[in-house]
Amino acid sequence: MDSGPCRRVPGLRREELAMLAGISVDYYLRLEQGRDKHPSPQVLDALARALRLDIKAAEHLHRLAGLRACGLARDAQL
């Protein structure tokens, strides 16, 4: 039984990542495409948790978005 087209890269689909982060697929797509350039620190933290980023990678994500990652070091659950 064919389960659909082969994935180019294993991992989360947009829909899965958005769901895990608690954001809409449409909003995630706008972030991914650079159409929404001002995600909140909470959205970035949620994406970092969904992607299971370590603290350094999560801080880098915040810097890429132009935000300081001041509260991340206290949150060991990222």
C-alpha positions in Angstrom: 0.0 0.0 0.0 1.4 3.3 -1.1 1.3 6.0 1.7 1.8 8.9 -0.6 4.8 10.7 -2.1 8.2 10.0 -0.7 9.5 12.7 1.6 12.7 14.4 0.7 13.8 14.8 4.3 12.6 12.9 7.3 11.1 14.9 10.1 8.2 17.0 11.0 5.8 18.4 8.4 4.7 22.0 8.6 1.3 21.0 10.0 2.9 18.8 12.7 5.4 21.5 13.8 2.7 24.2 13.9 0.5 21.9 16.0 3.3 21.1 18.4 4.1 24.8 18.7 0.5 25.8 19.2 0.4 28.1 16.2 -1.6 27.9 13.0 -0.1 26.4 9.9 -0.8 29.7 8.0 1.1 31.7 10.6 4.0 29.2 10.5 4.1 29.4 6.7 4.2 33.2 6.9 7.1 33.0 9.3 8.9 30.4 7.2 8.5 32.6 4.0 9.5 35.8 5.8 6.1 37.4 5.3 5.8 37.9 9.1 9.0 39.2 10.5 8.1 39.9 14.1 7.3 36.6 16.0 6.9 37.0 19.7 9.5 35.5 22.1 6.8 33.0 23.2 6.2 31.8 19.6 10.0 31.3 19.1 10.2 29.5 22.4 7.3 27.2 21.4 9.0 26.5 18.0 12.3 25.8 19.8 10.5 23.3 22.1 8.7 21.6 19.2 12.0 21.3 17.4 13.7 20.1 20.5 16.5 22.7 20.1 19.1 22.9 22.7 19.6 26.2 24.5 22.3 27.5 22.1 20.2 26.7 19.1 17.1 28.4 20.7 19.1 31.5 21.5 20.3 31.5 17.9 16.7 31.3 16.7 15.9 34.4 18.8 18.9 36.3 17.5 17.9 35.4 13.9 14.5 37.0 14.7 16.2 40.1 16.1 15.3 39.3 19.7 17.4 39.0 22.8 17.1 35.5 24.3 17.4 36.7 27.9 14.9 34.3 29.4 15.9 31.1 27.7 18.8 30.2 30.0 16.4 30.0 32.9 14.1 27.6 31.0 15.9 24.3 31.1 12.8 22.6 29.6 13.5 23.9 26.1 
